[in-house]
Amino acid sequence: MATTRTITNAWVTRTLPDIFYEEPEIAEDAVVQEAALDRIKHLLMQRYGKRADVFISGLFYVAYDIADGNRRVQPDCFIAFDVDAEAIRRNLPHFWVWEAGKVPDFVMEVASPSTAANDLGHKRDLYAELGVSEYWRFDSTGGELYGQPLVGEHLVAGEYQPYESQVGEDGSVRSYSELLDLEFYWNGEEFDVLDPETGKTIDLLDKATDDLDKATDALEAERKARIAAEARERALLAEIARLRHQQTTR
């Protein structure tokens, strides 16, 4: 579970390598990842986006060698705890590891045909070498590209060890992140992030909609109960009137 400590790096050195940055071409199938990535970043931003000591991104490179700016990697989504998020934003275009004071703690890759092999091979090895605490992979095809739809791994003695995944009777998959204290979930159609205590989504919009639905259901139940009570009252009054009429006609 993520903890908070005093931020010691204040971006005072600002040592940027004097080097030409080669910009790689964007993969033609990048659109395959877009919907899932938007959903993932949306949910993680809801949980951590307001914290000044947490930086979340999926747009920028992580540059990890002060001597060679082209030694860098671009995760689909990453989180760094215990950093000065605003300073990182001011000093973009990259997440400079030597300036931020650490590597990201969490990385998630989303599968596409052109990136899957790299995610399973070179990137996985690099993240372990850099010391990224958790490495997650999500495959919206159900596992055609990664072999599994949802895989989470945590670093143990420099090697990634898998977290346990739970497969439901409906084929849904969920797995718990110790670092984030959250459950990742995929039901075959939609990716979600759940509160492990309640099993409910952390999506504030979905929760608000659910709360509204519950309130609407409660109001409807109250309306039906009131109508039923009024009907019983009318029936009782009618019975009283009938009995009185019998008394007066004897």
Buried (B, 14 or more C-beta within 10 A) or exposed (E): EBEEEEBEBEBEEEEBBEEEEEEEEEEEEEEBBEEBBEBBBBBBBBBBEEEEBBBBBBEBBBBBEBEEBEBBBBBBBBBBBBBBBEBBEEBEEBBBBBBBBBBBBBBBBBBBEBBBEEBBEEBBEBBBEBEBBBBBBBBBEBBEBBEBBBBBBBBEEEEBEEBEBEEEEEEBBBBBBEBBEBBBBBBEEEBBBBBEEEEEBBBEEEBEEEEEEEEEEEEEEEEEEEEEEEEEEEEEEEEEEEEEEEEEEE
